[in-house]
């Protein structure tokens, strides 16, 4: 009888400890958050936790735990066009024997101010011909197919690094651009001054899901890093990788150029998470865990 009582108390204490741990809120970096920010969510949970998933801004967020860590991590982002405000984060943890626990909290996003700049490009990039519009639509179908090919686990490991060894930024993420005084758009990436045929490096490990010429992007490489996180390298002069190839951080994947809609030769790097476009420079600042 005493043995049964001790076992019952142990079970109560065990599940009570799990419930207490799950009641702790998630933390994230950077703080504060603004439109265009990548986010690293962190959760401290009991070692017995089996899986963690979340819903945020209509996205499914999968948490992962490195083998050497007690913490669970979720990599996400705030699209450049997201309005400021509080957005609910709903986390569900799967416990041993199929039990579930949830955490609900608000994640605050602040406003971000981006400048507006005028640019001049060939008229065909502002008012495409019917033939060009057909090409643009075909390109979009290719990109949509590539974006759907994301791995179900992280392919990256450790921090992301810039794609060029030495090159200053020339046009910042989020700027509102007016082409030829007619067409306004949001700059969804970071531009780097780069002489033609400058080596372009993978910013982290992943798999090439697209490597071909496109109308606006010029010669373009898209690398999937898993769980909907992708990087896009545009206006290239030469491909050094093929679709389907696995790449590692720092590997040569292309040479820079001036193809597509450009005002001068440069490299455009985009970061996309489940359809949201993020600031590459802020991604470099995340202290991401090393994964096996």
MIDOSE-1310 file (N, C-alpha, C; in nm, 2 decimals, decimal comma, always signed):
residues 292
xxxx	+0,08/-0,12/+0,00/+0,00/+0,00/+0,00/+0,09/+0,13/+0,00; +0,19/+0,13/+0,08/+0,28/+0,24/+0,09/+0,35/+0,26/-0,04; +0,39/+0,15/-0,10/+0,46/+0,15/-0,23/+0,37/+0,21/-0,34; +0,24/+0,17/-0,34/+0,15/+0,23/-0,44/+0,13/+0,38/-0,41
xxxx	+0,12/+0,42/-0,28/+0,10/+0,56/-0,25/+0,22/+0,64/-0,30; +0,35/+0,59/-0,28/+0,47/+0,66/-0,32/+0,47/+0,67/-0,47; +0,42/+0,57/-0,54/+0,42/+0,57/-0,69/+0,32/+0,68/-0,74; +0,20/+0,69/-0,67/+0,10/+0,78/-0,71/+0,15/+0,92/-0,69
xxxx	+0,22/+0,95/-0,57/+0,28/+1,08/-0,54/+0,38/+1,12/-0,65; +0,46/+1,02/-0,69/+0,57/+1,05/-0,79/+0,51/+1,09/-0,92; +0,40/+1,02/-0,96/+0,33/+1,05/-1,08/+0,28/+1,19/-1,08; +0,21/+1,22/-0,97/+0,15/+1,36/-0,96/+0,26/+1,46/-0,96
xxxx	+0,37/+1,44/-0,89/+0,48/+1,54/-0,89/+0,54/+1,55/-1,03; +0,55/+1,43/-1,10/+0,61/+1,43/-1,24/+0,53/+1,52/-1,33; +0,40/+1,49/-1,34/+0,32/+1,56/-1,43/+0,29/+1,71/-1,38; +0,30/+1,73/-1,26/+0,29/+1,86/-1,20/+0,41/+1,95/-1,25
xxxx	+0,53/+1,88/-1,25/+0,65/+1,95/-1,29/+0,64/+1,99/-1,44; +0,59/+1,89/-1,52/+0,57/+1,92/-1,66/+0,48/+2,04/-1,69; +0,36/+2,04/-1,61/+0,26/+2,14/-1,63/+0,32/+2,28/-1,59; +0,40/+2,28/-1,48/+0,47/+2,40/-1,44/+0,56/+2,45/-1,55
xxxx	+0,64/+2,36/-1,61/+0,74/+2,40/-1,71/+0,67/+2,46/-1,83; +0,56/+2,39/-1,87/+0,49/+2,44/-1,99/+0,42/+2,57/-1,97; +0,40/+2,61/-1,84/+0,33/+2,74/-1,81/+0,43/+2,85/-1,83; +0,56/+2,83/-1,85/+0,66/+2,93/-1,87/+0,65/+2,98/-2,01
xxxx	+0,65/+3,11/-2,03/+0,63/+3,17/-2,17/+0,76/+3,14/-2,25; +0,73/+3,15/-2,38/+0,84/+3,14/-2,48/+0,92/+3,27/-2,48; +1,05/+3,26/-2,51/+1,13/+3,39/-2,53/+1,17/+3,39/-2,67; +1,21/+3,51/-2,72/+1,25/+3,52/-2,86/+1,36/+3,63/-2,87
xxxx	+1,42/+3,62/-2,99/+1,52/+3,72/-3,03/+1,50/+3,75/-3,18; +1,51/+3,87/-3,22/+1,55/+4,00/-3,15/+1,43/+4,05/-3,07; +1,47/+4,15/-2,98/+1,37/+4,22/-2,91/+1,41/+4,37/-2,92; +1,32/+4,46/-2,96/+1,18/+4,43/-3,00/+1,18/+4,38/-3,14
xxxx	+1,06/+4,32/-3,18/+1,04/+4,27/-3,31/+0,97/+4,38/-3,40; +1,00/+4,38/-3,53/+0,94/+4,47/-3,62/+0,92/+4,40/-3,75; +0,85/+4,46/-3,84/+0,82/+4,40/-3,97/+0,96/+4,37/-4,04; +0,97/+4,25/-4,10/+1,09/+4,21/-4,16/+1,19/+4,13/-4,07
xxxx	+1,15/+4,12/-3,94/+1,25/+4,05/-3,85/+1,24/+3,90/-3,86; +1,35/+3,83/-3,87/+1,35/+3,69/-3,85/+1,34/+3,67/-3,69; +1,29/+3,56/-3,65/+1,27/+3,53/-3,50/+1,33/+3,40/-3,47; +1,40/+3,39/-3,36/+1,43/+3,26/-3,30/+1,36/+3,25/-3,16
xxxx	+1,25/+3,16/-3,16/+1,18/+3,13/-3,04/+1,25/+3,03/-2,96; +1,25/+3,04/-2,83/+1,31/+2,94/-2,74/+1,22/+2,90/-2,63; +1,21/+2,77/-2,60/+1,13/+2,71/-2,50/+1,22/+2,62/-2,41; +1,20/+2,63/-2,28/+1,27/+2,54/-2,19/+1,16/+2,44/-2,14
xxxx	+1,17/+2,32/-2,17/+1,08/+2,22/-2,14/+1,14/+2,10/-2,08; +1,06/+2,01/-2,01/+1,12/+1,89/-1,96/+1,18/+1,80/-2,06; +1,28/+1,72/-2,02/+1,35/+1,64/-2,12/+1,26/+1,53/-2,18; +1,15/+1,50/-2,11/+1,06/+1,40/-2,16/+0,97/+1,45/-2,27
xxxx	+0,97/+1,58/-2,30/+0,88/+1,63/-2,41/+0,91/+1,56/-2,54; +0,81/+1,52/-2,61/+0,83/+1,44/-2,74/+0,83/+1,53/-2,86; +0,74/+1,63/-2,87/+0,74/+1,72/-2,98/+0,67/+1,85/-2,94; +0,71/+1,96/-3,02/+0,65/+2,09/-3,00/+0,61/+2,15/-3,13
xxxx	+0,49/+2,20/-3,14/+0,45/+2,27/-3,26/+0,37/+2,40/-3,22; +0,35/+2,49/-3,31/+0,29/+2,62/-3,28/+0,21/+2,67/-3,40; +0,12/+2,76/-3,37/+0,05/+2,84/-3,48/+0,08/+2,99/-3,45; +0,12/+3,06/-3,55/+0,14/+3,20/-3,53/+0,12/+3,27/-3,67
xxxx	+0,04/+3,37/-3,67/+0,01/+3,45/-3,79/-0,03/+3,36/-3,91; -0,11/+3,26/-3,88/-0,16/+3,16/-3,98/-0,05/+3,07/-4,03; +0,07/+3,07/-3,97/+0,17/+2,98/-4,00/+0,19/+2,86/-3,90; +0,23/+2,75/-3,95/+0,26/+2,64/-3,87/+0,41/+2,65/-3,84
xxxx	+0,45/+2,65/-3,71/+0,59/+2,66/-3,66/+0,63/+2,54/-3,59; +0,73/+2,47/-3,65/+0,78/+2,34/-3,59/+0,90/+2,37/-3,50; +0,90/+2,33/-3,38/+1,01/+2,35/-3,29/+1,10/+2,22/-3,30; +1,23/+2,24/-3,28/+1,32/+2,13/-3,28/+1,42/+2,15/-3,16
xxxx	+1,48/+2,03/-3,12/+1,57/+2,03/-3,01/+1,70/+1,97/-3,05; +1,81/+2,04/-3,05/+1,94/+1,98/-3,07/+1,97/+1,87/-2,97; +2,04/+1,77/-3,01/+2,07/+1,65/-2,93/+2,14/+1,69/-2,80; +2,22/+1,80/-2,80/+2,30/+1,84/-2,69/+2,23/+1,94/-2,60
xxxx	+2,11/+1,98/-2,63/+2,04/+2,09/-2,57/+1,91/+2,05/-2,50; +1,88/+2,12/-2,39/+1,75/+2,10/-2,33/+1,64/+2,19/-2,38; +1,68/+2,29/-2,46/+1,59/+2,39/-2,51/+1,54/+2,35/-2,65; +1,41/+2,39/-2,67/+1,35/+2,37/-2,80/+1,35/+2,51/-2,87
xxxx	+1,38/+2,50/-3,01/+1,39/+2,62/-3,09/+1,29/+2,62/-3,20; +1,24/+2,74/-3,24/+1,16/+2,76/-3,35/+1,20/+2,88/-3,43; +1,23/+2,86/-3,56/+1,28/+2,97/-3,64/+1,16/+3,02/-3,73; +1,13/+3,15/-3,72/+1,02/+3,21/-3,79/+1,05/+3,35/-3,84
xxxx	+0,95/+3,42/-3,88/+0,97/+3,56/-3,92/+0,85/+3,64/-3,93; +0,87/+3,77/-3,94/+0,76/+3,87/-3,96/+0,77/+3,93/-4,10; +0,67/+3,91/-4,18/+0,68/+3,97/-4,32/+0,70/+4,12/-4,32; +0,77/+4,17/-4,42/+0,80/+4,31/-4,43/+0,67/+4,40/-4,43
xxxx	+0,56/+4,34/-4,47/+0,44/+4,42/-4,48/+0,34/+4,39/-4,36; +0,39/+4,33/-4,26/+0,31/+4,30/-4,14/+0,28/+4,43/-4,06; +0,16/+4,46/-4,03/+0,12/+4,58/-3,95/+0,16/+4,56/-3,80; +0,20/+4,67/-3,73/+0,23/+4,66/-3,59/+0,11/+4,61/-3,51
xxxx	+0,14/+4,55/-3,39/+0,03/+4,50/-3,31/+0,07/+4,38/-3,23; -0,02/+4,32/-3,16/+0,00/+4,20/-3,08/-0,06/+4,08/-3,16; +0,02/+3,98/-3,17/-0,02/+3,86/-3,25/-0,01/+3,73/-3,16; -0,12/+3,66/-3,15/-0,12/+3,54/-3,06/-0,03/+3,43/-3,10
xxxx	+0,05/+3,37/-3,01/+0,13/+3,25/-3,04/+0,07/+3,14/-2,96; +0,03/+3,03/-3,02/-0,03/+2,92/-2,96/+0,07/+2,80/-2,98; +0,13/+2,75/-2,86/+0,22/+2,64/-2,87/+0,16/+2,52/-2,80; +0,18/+2,40/-2,87/+0,13/+2,28/-2,81/+0,25/+2,18/-2,80
xxxx	+0,27/+2,13/-2,68/+0,38/+2,03/-2,66/+0,32/+1,89/-2,64; +0,38/+1,79/-2,70/+0,33/+1,66/-2,68/+0,42/+1,59/-2,58; +0,35/+1,54/-2,47/+0,42/+1,48/-2,36/+0,42/+1,32/-2,37; +0,49/+1,26/-2,29/+0,49/+1,11/-2,29/+0,35/+1,05/-2,28
xxxx	+0,33/+0,94/-2,35/+0,20/+0,87/-2,34/+0,09/+0,95/-2,41; +0,13/+1,05/-2,50/+0,03/+1,12/-2,58/-0,04/+1,24/-2,52; +0,00/+1,28/-2,40/-0,06/+1,39/-2,33/-0,02/+1,52/-2,40; -0,10/+1,63/-2,39/-0,08/+1,75/-2,45/-0,08/+1,87/-2,35
xxxx	+0,00/+1,97/-2,37/-0,01/+2,09/-2,29/+0,01/+2,21/-2,39; -0,05/+2,32/-2,35/-0,04/+2,44/-2,44/+0,01/+2,56/-2,37; +0,07/+2,65/-2,45/+0,11/+2,78/-2,40/+0,05/+2,88/-2,50; -0,02/+2,98/-2,44/-0,08/+3,09/-2,53/-0,02/+3,23/-2,48
xxxx	+0,04/+3,30/-2,57/+0,08/+3,43/-2,53/+0,08/+3,53/-2,65; +0,10/+3,65/-2,62/+0,10/+3,76/-2,73/+0,24/+3,79/-2,76; +0,27/+3,81/-2,89/+0,40/+3,85/-2,94/+0,38/+3,99/-3,00; +0,44/+4,09/-2,95/+0,43/+4,23/-3,00/+0,52/+4,26/-3,11
xxxx	+0,47/+4,32/-3,22/+0,54/+4,37/-3,33/+0,53/+4,52/-3,34; +0,65/+4,58/-3,35/+0,65/+4,73/-3,36/+0,65/+4,77/-3,50; +0,62/+4,90/-3,53/+0,63/+4,95/-3,66/+0,77/+4,97/-3,71; +0,79/+4,96/-3,83/+0,93/+4,99/-3,89/+0,91/+5,09/-4,00
xxxx	+1,01/+5,18/-4,01/+1,00/+5,29/-4,11/+1,11/+5,26/-4,22; +1,07/+5,26/-4,34/+1,16/+5,23/-4,45/+1,16/+5,35/-4,55; +1,27/+5,39/-4,60/+1,28/+5,50/-4,69/+1,22/+5,47/-4,83; +1,20/+5,57/-4,91/+1,15/+5,56/-5,05/+1,26/+5,61/-5,14
xxxx	+1,29/+5,53/-5,24/+1,39/+5,58/-5,34/+1,35/+5,56/-5,48; +1,39/+5,65/-5,57/+1,35/+5,64/-5,71/+1,46/+5,56/-5,79; +1,42/+5,48/-5,89/+1,52/+5,40/-5,97/+1,48/+5,41/-6,11; +1,57/+5,40/-6,20/+1,55/+5,39/-6,34/+1,59/+5,26/-6,40
xxxx	+1,50/+5,19/-6,47/+1,53/+5,06/-6,54/+1,48/+5,06/-6,68; +1,51/+4,97/-6,76/+1,45/+4,96/-6,90/+1,30/+4,95/-6,89; +1,23/+5,02/-6,98/+1,09/+5,03/-6,98/+1,02/+4,89/-6,98; +1,08/+4,79/-7,03/+1,02/+4,66/-7,04/+0,99/+4,60/-6,90
xxxx	+1,07/+4,65/-6,80/+1,05/+4,59/-6,67/+0,95/+4,67/-6,59; +0,90/+4,78/-6,65/+0,79/+4,86/-6,59/+0,66/+4,83/-6,66; +0,66/+4,82/-6,79/+0,54/+4,79/-6,87/+0,57/+4,67/-6,96; +0,57/+4,55/-6,91/+0,61/+4,43/-6,98/+0,51/+4,41/-7,10
xxxx	+0,56/+4,36/-7,21/+0,48/+4,32/-7,33/+0,40/+4,20/-7,30; +0,30/+4,17/-7,38/+0,22/+4,04/-7,36/+0,31/+3,92/-7,36; +0,41/+3,91/-7,44/+0,50/+3,80/-7,44/+0,58/+3,79/-7,31; +0,62/+3,91/-7,26/+0,69/+3,92/-7,13/+0,60/+3,88/-7,01
xxxx	+0,48/+3,92/-7,02/+0,38/+3,88/-6,92/+0,36/+3,73/-6,91; +0,36/+3,67/-7,02/+0,35/+3,52/-7,03/+0,48/+3,46/-6,96; +0,59/+3,52/-6,99/+0,72/+3,47/-6,93/+0,71/+3,49/-6,78; +0,66/+3,60/-6,73/+0,66/+3,63/-6,59/+0,56/+3,53/-6,52
xxxx	+0,45/+3,50/-6,58/+0,36/+3,41/-6,52/+0,42/+3,27/-6,51; +0,49/+3,23/-6,62/+0,56/+3,10/-6,62/+0,67/+3,09/-6,51; +0,74/+3,20/-6,49/+0,84/+3,21/-6,38/+0,78/+3,20/-6,25; +0,66/+3,26/-6,23/+0,59/+3,25/-6,10/+0,55/+3,11/-6,07
xxxx	+0,51/+3,04/-6,17/+0,47/+2,90/-6,15/+0,60/+2,81/-6,11; +0,71/+2,84/-6,17/+0,84/+2,78/-6,14/+0,88/+2,81/-5,99; +0,86/+2,93/-5,95/+0,90/+2,97/-5,82/+0,80/+2,91/-5,71; +0,68/+2,90/-5,75/+0,58/+2,84/-5,65/+0,61/+2,69/-5,63
xxxx	+0,65/+2,63/-5,74/+0,69/+2,49/-5,73/+0,81/+2,47/-5,65; +0,91/+2,56/-5,66/+1,03/+2,55/-5,58/+1,00/+2,58/-5,44; +0,92/+2,68/-5,41/+0,89/+2,71/-5,27/+0,82/+2,60/-5,20; +0,75/+2,51/-5,27/+0,68/+2,40/-5,21/+0,77/+2,28/-5,18
xxxx	+0,89/+2,29/-5,22/+0,99/+2,18/-5,20/+1,07/+2,19/-5,07; +1,01/+2,23/-4,96/+1,09/+2,25/-4,84/+1,10/+2,12/-4,76; +1,22/+2,11/-4,70/+1,24/+1,99/-4,61/+1,16/+2,00/-4,49; +1,13/+1,88/-4,43/+1,05/+1,88/-4,31/+1,13/+1,89/-4,18
xxxx	+1,26/+1,91/-4,20/+1,35/+1,93/-4,08/+1,45/+2,04/-4,12; +1,52/+2,10/-4,02/+1,62/+2,20/-4,06/+1,74/+2,14/-4,13; +1,78/+2,20/-4,24/+1,90/+2,16/-4,32/+2,02/+2,25/-4,28; +1,99/+2,37/-4,22/+2,09/+2,46/-4,18/+2,15/+2,41/-4,05
xxxx	+2,27/+2,47/-4,02/+2,33/+2,45/-3,89/+2,42/+2,57/-3,85; +2,39/+2,62/-3,73/+2,47/+2,74/-3,68/+2,42/+2,86/-3,75; +2,50/+2,97/-3,73/+2,46/+3,10/-3,78/+2,46/+3,11/-3,93; +2,38/+3,20/-3,99/+2,39/+3,23/-4,13/+2,50/+3,34/-4,15
xxxx	+2,56/+3,33/-4,27/+2,67/+3,43/-4,30/+2,64/+3,50/-4,43; +2,70/+3,62/-4,45/+2,68/+3,69/-4,58/+2,73/+3,61/-4,70; +2,67/+3,63/-4,82/+2,70/+3,56/-4,93/+2,83/+3,60/-5,01; +2,88/+3,71/-4,97/+3,01/+3,76/-5,03/+3,11/+3,78/-4,92
xxxx	+3,24/+3,75/-4,95/+3,34/+3,77/-4,85/+3,37/+3,91/-4,82; +3,37/+4,00/-4,93/+3,39/+4,14/-4,90/+3,30/+4,21/-5,00; +3,20/+4,28/-4,95/+3,11/+4,36/-5,04/+3,01/+4,44/-4,95; +3,01/+4,57/-4,97/+2,92/+4,66/-4,89/+2,78/+4,65/-4,94
xxxx	+2,68/+4,67/-4,85/+2,54/+4,67/-4,90/+2,52/+4,80/-4,98; +2,43/+4,79/-5,08/+2,40/+4,91/-5,16/+2,26/+4,95/-5,15; +2,17/+4,87/-5,12/+2,03/+4,90/-5,11/+1,97/+4,81/-5,00; +1,91/+4,88/-4,90/+1,87/+4,81/-4,78/+1,73/+4,74/-4,80
xxxx	+1,71/+4,64/-4,72/+1,58/+4,57/-4,71/+1,47/+4,66/-4,67; +1,35/+4,65/-4,73/+1,23/+4,72/-4,70/+1,21/+4,86/-4,76; +1,31/+4,91/-4,83/+1,29/+5,04/-4,90/+1,18/+5,03/-5,00; +1,10/+5,14/-5,01/+1,00/+5,15/-5,11/+1,06/+5,21/-5,23
xxxx	+1,05/+5,14/-5,35/+1,12/+5,18/-5,47/+1,02/+5,22/-5,57; +1,05/+5,33/-5,64/+0,97/+5,38/-5,75/+1,05/+5,36/-5,88; +1,00/+5,27/-5,97/+1,07/+5,25/-6,09/+1,02/+5,34/-6,20; +1,11/+5,42/-6,26/+1,07/+5,51/-6,37/+0,95/+5,60/-6,34
xxxx	+0,93/+5,63/-6,21/+0,83/+5,72/-6,17/+0,69/+5,66/-6,17; +0,68/+5,53/-6,20/+0,55/+5,47/-6,22/+0,52/+5,35/-6,13; +0,61/+5,26/-6,11/+0,58/+5,14/-6,04/+0,65/+5,14/-5,90; +0,57/+5,13/-5,80/+0,62/+5,12/-5,66/+0,63/+4,98/-5,61
xxxx	+0,74/+4,94/-5,55/+0,75/+4,81/-5,49/+0,83/+4,82/-5,36; +0,82/+4,71/-5,29/+0,90/+4,70/-5,16/+1,02/+4,61/-5,19; +1,14/+4,66/-5,15/+1,26/+4,58/-5,17/+1,27/+4,47/-5,07; +1,25/+4,35/-5,11/+1,24/+4,23/-5,02/+1,37/+4,15/-5,01
xxxx	+1,48/+4,23/-5,00/+1,61/+4,16/-4,98/+1,72/+4,26/-4,96; +1,84/+4,22/-4,96/+1,95/+4,31/-4,94/+2,04/+4,30/-5,07; +2,08/+4,42/-5,12/+2,16/+4,43/-5,24/+2,31/+4,46/-5,19; +2,40/+4,39/-5,27/+2,54/+4,41/-5,24/+2,61/+4,46/-5,36
xxxx	+2,70/+4,56/-5,35/+2,79/+4,60/-5,46/+2,88/+4,48/-5,49; +2,88/+4,44/-5,61/+2,97/+4,33/-5,65/+3,00/+4,34/-5,80; +3,13/+4,34/-5,83/+3,17/+4,34/-5,97/+3,12/+4,21/-6,03; +3,10/+4,21/-6,16/+3,05/+4,09/-6,23/+3,15/+3,97/-6,21
xxxx	+3,10/+3,85/-6,19/+3,17/+3,73/-6,16/+3,24/+3,72/-6,03; +3,18/+3,80/-5,93/+3,23/+3,79/-5,79/+3,17/+3,66/-5,74; +3,25/+3,57/-5,67/+3,20/+3,45/-5,61/+3,09/+3,47/-5,51; +2,98/+3,40/-5,53/+2,86/+3,40/-5,44/+2,86/+3,27/-5,36
xxxx	+2,84/+3,29/-5,23/+2,85/+3,17/-5,14/+2,72/+3,14/-5,07; +2,69/+3,02/-5,05/+2,57/+2,98/-4,98/+2,58/+3,03/-4,83; +2,47/+3,10/-4,79/+2,47/+3,16/-4,65/+2,46/+3,05/-4,54; +2,41/+2,93/-4,58/+2,40/+2,82/-4,48/+2,38/+2,69/-4,56
xxxx	+2,38/+2,58/-4,50/+2,36/+2,45/-4,56/+2,21/+2,44/-4,61; +2,19/+2,36/-4,72/+2,06/+2,34/-4,77/+2,06/+2,26/-4,90; +1,95/+2,27/-4,97/+1,94/+2,20/-5,10/+1,89/+2,30/-5,20; +1,95/+2,30/-5,32/+1,91/+2,38/-5,43/+1,78/+2,34/-5,49
xxxx	+1,68/+2,43/-5,49/+1,54/+2,39/-5,54/+1,52/+2,46/-5,67; +1,60/+2,56/-5,71/+1,58/+2,63/-5,84/+1,72/+2,69/-5,87; +1,75/+2,67/-6,00/+1,87/+2,73/-6,06/+1,85/+2,75/-6,21; +1,80/+2,87/-6,24/+1,77/+2,90/-6,38/+1,74/+3,05/-6,40
xxxx	+1,73/+3,09/-6,53/+1,71/+3,23/-6,56/+1,56/+3,27/-6,54; +1,53/+3,39/-6,48/+1,39/+3,44/-6,47/+1,39/+3,58/-6,52; +1,27/+3,63/-6,54/+1,25/+3,76/-6,61/+1,30/+3,87/-6,52; +1,25/+3,89/-6,40/+1,29/+4,00/-6,31/+1,42/+3,97/-6,24
xxxx	+1,43/+3,84/-6,19/+1,54/+3,80/-6,10/+1,67/+3,78/-6,18; +1,66/+3,76/-6,31/+1,78/+3,72/-6,39/+1,81/+3,58/-6,35; +1,94/+3,54/-6,37/+1,98/+3,41/-6,33/+1,97/+3,40/-6,18; +1,89/+3,30/-6,13/+1,85/+3,29/-5,99/+1,87/+3,16/-5,93
xxxx	+1,92/+3,15/-5,81/+1,94/+3,03/-5,73/+1,85/+3,04/-5,61; +1,78/+2,94/-5,58/+1,70/+2,93/-5,45/+1,75/+2,81/-5,37; +1,79/+2,83/-5,25/+1,83/+2,73/-5,16/+1,73/+2,71/-5,05; +1,69/+2,58/-5,03/+1,59/+2,55/-4,92/+1,68/+2,51/-4,80
xxxx	+1,65/+2,58/-4,68/+1,72/+2,54/-4,56/+1,63/+2,46/-4,46; +1,51/+2,42/-4,51/+1,42/+2,34/-4,43/+1,31/+2,42/-4,36; +1,19/+2,36/-4,34/+1,08/+2,42/-4,26/+1,04/+2,55/-4,32; +1,04/+2,56/-4,45/+0,99/+2,68/-4,52/+1,09/+2,80/-4,53
xxxx	+1,21/+2,78/-4,48/+1,31/+2,89/-4,48/+1,40/+2,87/-4,61; +1,40/+2,98/-4,69/+1,48/+2,97/-4,82/+1,55/+3,10/-4,84; +1,66/+3,09/-4,91/+1,74/+3,21/-4,96/+1,74/+3,21/-5,11; +1,73/+3,34/-5,16/+1,73/+3,36/-5,31/+1,84/+3,45/-5,35
xxxx	+1,92/+3,41/-5,45/+2,03/+3,48/-5,50/+2,00/+3,52/-5,64; +2,00/+3,65/-5,67/+1,95/+3,70/-5,80/+2,06/+3,78/-5,88; +2,03/+3,79/-6,01/+2,11/+3,87/-6,10/+2,24/+3,81/-6,13; +2,25/+3,68/-6,12/+2,38/+3,61/-6,14/+2,43/+3,60/-6,28
xxxx	+2,56/+3,58/-6,30/+2,61/+3,57/-6,43/+2,64/+3,42/-6,47; +2,66/+3,34/-6,36/+2,70/+3,20/-6,39/+2,65/+3,11/-6,27; +2,60/+2,99/-6,30/+2,56/+2,90/-6,20/+2,67/+2,80/-6,18; +2,70/+2,77/-6,05/+2,80/+2,67/-6,01/+2,73/+2,55/-5,94
xxxx	+2,60/+2,55/-5,93/+2,52/+2,44/-5,88/+2,40/+2,41/-5,97; +2,35/+2,29/-5,95/+2,23/+2,25/-6,02/+2,12/+2,22/-5,93; +2,00/+2,22/-5,98/+1,88/+2,19/-5,90/+1,89/+2,05/-5,84; +1,86/+2,04/-5,71/+1,87/+1,91/-5,64/+2,00/+1,89/-5,56
xxxx	+2,10/+1,98/-5,59/+2,23/+1,96/-5,52/+2,22/+2,00/-5,37; +2,29/+1,93/-5,29/+2,31/+1,97/-5,15/+2,43/+2,06/-5,14; +2,41/+2,17/-5,06/+2,52/+2,27/-5,05/+2,55/+2,29/-4,90; +2,67/+2,33/-4,87/+2,71/+2,36/-4,73/+2,73/+2,51/-4,72
xxxx	+2,73/+2,56/-4,59/+2,75/+2,71/-4,57/+2,89/+2,74/-4,62; +2,90/+2,85/-4,70/+3,03/+2,90/-4,75/+3,07/+2,84/-4,88; +2,98/+2,75/-4,94/+3,02/+2,68/-5,07/+2,99/+2,78/-5,18; +3,07/+2,78/-5,28/+3,05/+2,86/-5,40/+2,93/+2,80/-5,48
xxxx	+2,83/+2,89/-5,50/+2,71/+2,84/-5,57/+2,69/+2,92/-5,70; +2,75/+3,03/-5,72/+2,73/+3,11/-5,84/+2,83/+3,23/-5,85; +2,83/+3,30/-5,96/+2,90/+3,42/-5,98/+2,80/+3,54/-6,00; +2,83/+3,65/-5,94/+2,74/+3,76/-5,95/+2,74/+3,82/-6,09
xxxx	+2,64/+3,90/-6,12/+2,63/+3,96/-6,25/+2,53/+4,08/-6,25; +2,47/+4,10/-6,37/+2,37/+4,21/-6,39/+2,25/+4,17/-6,47; +2,21/+4,04/-6,46/+2,10/+3,99/-6,53/+1,96/+4,03/-6,47; +1,85/+4,03/-6,55/+1,72/+4,07/-6,49/+1,70/+4,22/-6,48
xxxx	+1,61/+4,25/-6,39/+1,58/+4,40/-6,36/+1,68/+4,46/-6,27; +1,78/+4,53/-6,32/+1,89/+4,59/-6,24/+1,92/+4,72/-6,30; +1,97/+4,81/-6,21/+2,03/+4,94/-6,26/+2,18/+4,93/-6,28; +2,24/+4,83/-6,22/+2,38/+4,80/-6,24/+2,41/+4,67/-6,18
xxxx	+2,53/+4,61/-6,22/+2,56/+4,47/-6,16/+2,56/+4,47/-6,01; +2,50/+4,37/-5,95/+2,50/+4,36/-5,81/+2,45/+4,22/-5,77; +2,45/+4,19/-5,64/+2,39/+4,07/-5,59/+2,27/+4,10/-5,51; +2,16/+4,04/-5,53/+2,04/+4,06/-5,44/+2,02/+3,93/-5,37
xxxx	+2,02/+3,94/-5,24/+1,99/+3,82/-5,15/+1,86/+3,84/-5,09; +1,77/+3,74/-5,10/+1,64/+3,74/-5,04/+1,63/+3,63/-4,94; +1,55/+3,65/-4,83/+1,53/+3,55/-4,73/+1,38/+3,53/-4,72; +1,33/+3,41/-4,74/+1,18/+3,38/-4,74/+1,15/+3,27/-4,64
xxxx	+1,05/+3,30/-4,56/+1,00/+3,20/-4,46/+0,85/+3,18/-4,48; +0,81/+3,07/-4,53/+0,67/+3,04/-4,55/+0,60/+3,15/-4,62; +0,66/+3,21/-4,72/+0,59/+3,32/-4,79/+0,62/+3,46/-4,74; +0,68/+3,47/-4,62/+0,71/+3,60/-4,56/+0,86/+3,64/-4,59
xxxx	+0,88/+3,76/-4,63/+1,01/+3,81/-4,67/+1,08/+3,88/-4,55; +1,20/+3,84/-4,52/+1,27/+3,88/-4,40/+1,40/+3,95/-4,43; +1,45/+4,03/-4,34/+1,57/+4,11/-4,35/+1,70/+4,02/-4,34; +1,78/+4,00/-4,45/+1,89/+3,91/-4,43/+1,99/+3,95/-4,33
xxxx	+2,01/+4,08/-4,31/+2,11/+4,13/-4,22/+2,07/+4,09/-4,07; +1,94/+4,10/-4,05/+1,89/+4,06/-3,91/+1,91/+3,91/-3,89; +1,90/+3,83/-4,00/+1,92/+3,69/-3,99/+2,06/+3,65/-3,95; +2,16/+3,73/-4,00/+2,30/+3,70/-3,96/+2,32/+3,72/-3,81
xxxx	+2,24/+3,81/-3,75/+2,26/+3,84/-3,61/+2,20/+3,73/-3,51; +2,12/+3,64/-3,56/+2,07/+3,54/-3,48/+2,18/+3,44/-3,44; +2,18/+3,41/-3,31/+2,28/+3,30/-3,26/+2,21/+3,17/-3,27; +2,22/+3,10/-3,38/+2,14/+2,98/-3,40/+2,22/+2,86/-3,36
xxxx	+2,16/+2,76/-3,31/+2,23/+2,64/-3,26/+2,29/+2,56/-3,37; +2,40/+2,49/-3,33/+2,46/+2,39/-3,42/+2,38/+2,26/-3,42; +2,34/+2,22/-3,54/+2,26/+2,10/-3,55/+2,34/+1,98/-3,61; +2,31/+1,86/-3,58/+2,38/+1,75/-3,64/+2,35/+1,73/-3,78
